[in-house]
């Protein structure tokens, strides 16, 4: 540790700011695993760990709980947004705690008139505020991460059931990929909601992208079509593949007489888009 700057008039905050460079060097020695990640974290998330460490220490020394909490929330959101490893954040903050204690010890050793120094009170203030920062950070990180996951899930759900209006009363629902219980559940909710909100009279459900479907999901699909019919919406099914047709036949499932089927989506578009 290099020689420290000290004056008799120094408060602890003055001492910290006068020796900020030395503080940084000691902090980097404490944060063994994080120091090699500092540039990467700056590049990925535009997060300056060293600058943020100094900001946190100032808030702690000043007992500025309001800004400390807001700073923790902001940091949590930033780390969640860029999916940065929280293990690095935990190690970094704990290293800040240890380094802060080292410099408080040096300050007390240099302070001649120590009557105003309440060591145990300072211990309580520092540790409580570091813990508060960590708690607020992790709560913010978790809540924002959960919100991102929910948003991504909703986006996936919307993409898995893309209802596309082609005029005021006709919409297309192209289904691609595999059908399972979760997707048919989403399908039912989205279809019935769209019929109500978009006032769809004719829904063209294109199944050409569905290679296979199990028995339970076939029954569920038929129920969805029946539900649409009860809401006054005519369903036109296009693109049924041979394997799917054979499975429907083997199961003895009879489609509602009001359900119309056409070979291709293009046939349906020609018939209903020009109608």
C-alpha positions, 0 to 999 in steps of 0.5 A, a space after each residue: 500500500 502506498 503512503 496515504 494522504 492525511 490532514 488533521 482536518 480530515 473527516 473519513 470521507 475526505 480521507 477516502 477521496 484523498 486516497 481514492 487511487 490507493 483504495 482502488 489498487 487495494 480493492 483490485 487486490 481483494 477482488 481476485 476473480 473480478 479484476 480480470 473481468 472489469 474490461 469485459 463487464 464495461 464492454 458488455 454492459 457499459 458498467 464501470 465497476 471501479 467508478 461505481 465502487 467509489 460511488 457506493 463508498 461515498 453513499 455509505 460514508 455519507 449515510 445517504 440511504 435514499 441514493 444508495 437504494 436507488 443506485 442498487 436498483 439501477 445496478 440490479 436492472 443493468 446486471 439483469 439486462 446484460 445477463 452478467 454473472 451475479 457471483 462477480 457482483 457479490 465478490 466485488 461488493 464484499 471486496 469493497 466492504 473489506 477494503 473500506 474497513 482497511 481504510 477506516 482502520 488506517 484513518 483511525 490510526 492516523 487520527 490523533 483526536 479520536 474522541 469523535 470516532 465511534 468504532 462500533 457505530 461505524 461498524 454497524 453503519 458500514 455493514 448495514 448499508 453494504 447489506 442493504 445495497 446487496 439486498 436491494 440489488 438482488 431484489 431488483 435483479 430478480 424482479 427485472 429478470 423475471 419481467 424479462 422472462 415473462 416478456 420473452 414468454 409472452 413474445 414466444 406465445 404470440 409468435 406461436 399463435 400469429 393471428 394475421 388479419 387480411 381484411 375487416 372480417 377475415 384472419 389467418 392463423 398459420 400454425 408451424 412446428 409441433 403441437 402440445 398441451 401448452 401450445 393448444 392451451 395458448 391457442 384456445 385463449 388467443 383464438 377466442 380472445 382475437 375473435 371477440 376483440 377483432 370481430 373475426 367472421 372467418 378464421 383460416 387455420 392453416 395446418 400445412 406446417 404441422 407434421 404430426 399431432 397427438 390424439 389429445 391435441 386433436 381433440 383440443 383443436 376440434 374443441 377450439 374450432 367448436 368454441 369459435 363456431 359458438 362465437 359466430 366465427 366460421 373456421 376454414 382449415 387448410 393444408 391438412 397433411 396426410 399423416 394428420 388426416 389418417 390419425 383423425 380418421 383412425 380416431 373416428 373424430 368427426 369435424 363439425 359440419 360447419 367447419 370448411 376444409 380446403 387443400 391449400 392456404 392459397 385456395 382459401 385466400 382466393 375464395 375469401 380475400 376476394 369475396 
